């Protein structure tokens, strides 16, 4: 009898010790968690519709630079978000992985509709851009799955994090700096390799190097930005680190592209426009996700 009461008291003490949100906040948090897709979907849909209707070749000068920036920035930014959804969540993997690829296919469909509506470049442009987006998606799977499987990093709602095991930790500024440093080292090694083997690169389509470059640059630029925006604490510091990396990489993009592509291509203003719109497109979606109470947590030290 006494033993039973002791066990019951210990169980009650455990329940009391477990951190809980107030009832009103818990109800509101649960609502935002359950409806995150209802909030995010319209934002993505509006971006996709603008991708279809805006003519990237409209006007000249600043108007053309901005339209190209929005056109490519929307596709590159959403491709990163689609790639991150598969390993990081939220939602069950069994349907978020195929939906991630469907999202990518919808971007290719939007591109096709845009070119048909505005009589844009020939069909090989769609193929090259589609391969660029697919390559970006595939490249991002390596670091993202490495973080998800190796360190237990995933997107988690605040209400779940409070009630989870104490081993759950927040993805913080230290982890972001480590990831950013790895990205920087990778970028430096890539620059040296390109400089060494640029003369041996012989591609049939003269535009192919540009698309390869855009896809790889998008991986380097968007990964730290996305991780920084999903940090629960020190988000502004993380964004400062990510934006600093974007500025540095943007300044290096044109000289790096010229190492293996000497023909006509994007100018510095085009790279600035593309990177600005890519960042804005991502921050809009990630901001809604943060507002719904989601952030990155990890189960291991990094």
Phi, psi and omega in degrees: 000309179295322179297320179296317179296322179296317179296320180294319179295320179295321179294319178295322179295321178297318179296321180291323183290335182292127183296136180226145172281152171303154187302317182294318179291323180294321179294317179294319180295318179297322180296315179294323179296315183290333185253017183300322181291328178290332178277322184283321185304314179298324179297314179295321181296318179296318177299319181293318179296319177295325176300323182287318191269335183281128180277116181291344179257016182288132175069204179208171179066230185296320181298318179293318179299317180292319181293320176295319179299316179293318182300306181285323180297322178297314181293315182292319180294314180291329176297320177295317179297319178296319180295323182286333182298322184299307183275332188262338182089190007275171179104163179293140181298329186297334176244341179285333178293309177294325179293329176298318178289325176296320176303316179297319179295325178294327175295317177296323177295317177299320176298316180297316179296321179298314181293324177290325181287322186251008179054057183278205182299167180295175186299334181293339176295319178297317180296314181296316180292322177297318177294325177299314180294319178295318177298319177299316179300315182293316181299322181289338180296328183295304179291325184289316177291329175298318177291321183289315183274322183282326186234006176067026180280127178205165181276127188221143179282150184300321180295323178289322182296323181292328183265001184273181179298149181294345179288345178292128180235158179277146172284117189243190185295326179298313180295321180297318180297321178298313179297317180296321178296319177297318178298318180296318178296318178299318178298318179296317177296320178297321179296319179293320180293319179296317180297328183281321188249011184300322183290342181267353180281120182227097182253141184295311181274125184291341179274345184302316179301327180295315181292321176299316181296316180298319180295315180293318179298323179297322177298314182296320186280321191273333182299306178297324180297316180295315180297321180295318182293335182263008174287135180285323179242152177058035181298318182295321177295318178297319178295324178297318178296314182295319181292322176300318177297319180298317179297316181296314182294320179300321179293336183264350189295310183296311176301323180291320179297322182292345179295329181231008177216101183267355182277190178294147182187194181298148175260175181302318179298325178294317178297319178299313181297315180298314183291324178295312181291324175301315180295316181295317179301315180291317183295327177298312181291314181295328177297320177294319179298317177296319180298329178282000173098012182264145174204172182273136173231162181221149180257001182222161176287144177225000000 
